[in-house]
Amino acid sequence: MAGAYLGFGGPVALLVVLAALLSTVVGLYIGYQAYRGFRRHESASMRYLSIGLVLLTAVTYTSAFLGSLLLRRGVIPPSYRASFELLVRLFQLAGLLFIAYSLWRRP
């Protein structure tokens, strides 16, 4: 019952939180490696790729998690749920656009 103790609602909810946390960490690692590639080769395409990967993974998961937590705790009224969902989708779209631009852009 550690999940209930931590306020996450049970073992499945705790696993969801852990999966989101791991996804964020792995996304940051991949984005960091792309950034290192940009710094090493001064490639603008790698810069856009790293920005896109960080937006698509770390920023998206973090904002979704924090929004969900604030809504569940009652810190933010439920009427803001759609706004948080839109924000997360916009981060995802921005990340995908940066990645697409990095692949389309010619050196």
N, C-alpha and C positions, 0 to 999 in steps of 0.2 A: 504494500500500500504506500510505497514511497511516492508515487505519482500524486496520490490524493493529498499526502502530507505536504508536498511542494506546491499544491494548489493547481495542479494541471488536470485533475479530474480522473485519474486512473492510469493503469499501465499503458493502454493504447495511446492515450493523449500524451503521456510522457514520451513514448516512442516517436510520436509525430514531432514533438519539440526537439528531441535528440536528432532526428533525421533532418529537420530544418537547420539546426545548428551545424551539423556536419556538412550539409550542402553549402552553407555560408562559408565555412572554413575552407572547403575544397575550392569553391568559387574564388575566394580571395587568393588562394595559392596559385590557381591557374592564371588569374588576372595579373598577379605579381610576376609570374614567369614571363608572361607576354610583355609586361613593362620592362623587365630586364632585357628581353630581346630588343625592345625599342631603344633602350639606353646603349646597348652594346653596338647596334648597327645603325643607330640614328634613323630608323625606318618609321616614317609617319604612319604607314599601314599598321605596324605593330602597336603604335600608340593608340590608334582608333580601336584596334582589336582588344587591347587591354582595358580600355575604358568601357567598351561594350560588354566584355565578360564580367567586369566588376558590377556594372549596372544590372546585367541580366541575372546574376547569381546573388552576390552578397547584398547589394542594396535592395533587391526585390524580396529576398527571404527575410532580411532584417526588418524592412518596413511592414511586411505582412505579419510577421511575428509580433512586433510591437503593437501594431494596430489591433490585432486579435486579442492580445493581452489587455490592452487598455479598454477595449470594448467588453471583454469578459469581466473585468474587475469593476466596471461601472464608472470608470474615470471619465470616459467619453460616452455620450448618449448613443443608443443604438441607431439613431437617425443618421449618424455619420458613417455607418458601415459601407454604404455605397460609395462614399467619397474615398474611403481607404482602399476599396477594391479598384476604383478608377486610378488612384495614385499608383498602386502596385502594377496595374496593367500598363500605365504610361511609362514606368521604369522599365518594364519588360520590352515595350515597343522601342524605347530609346536605346536600350542595349542591343536589340536586334538590328536597329538602323545603323548603329556604330559598327557592328560586326559586318553587316552587308557593305557598308562604305569601305571598310578596310579591305574587303575582298575585291571590290570593284575598282578601287583607286589604283591608278598606275604610278609606279615610282618615278 
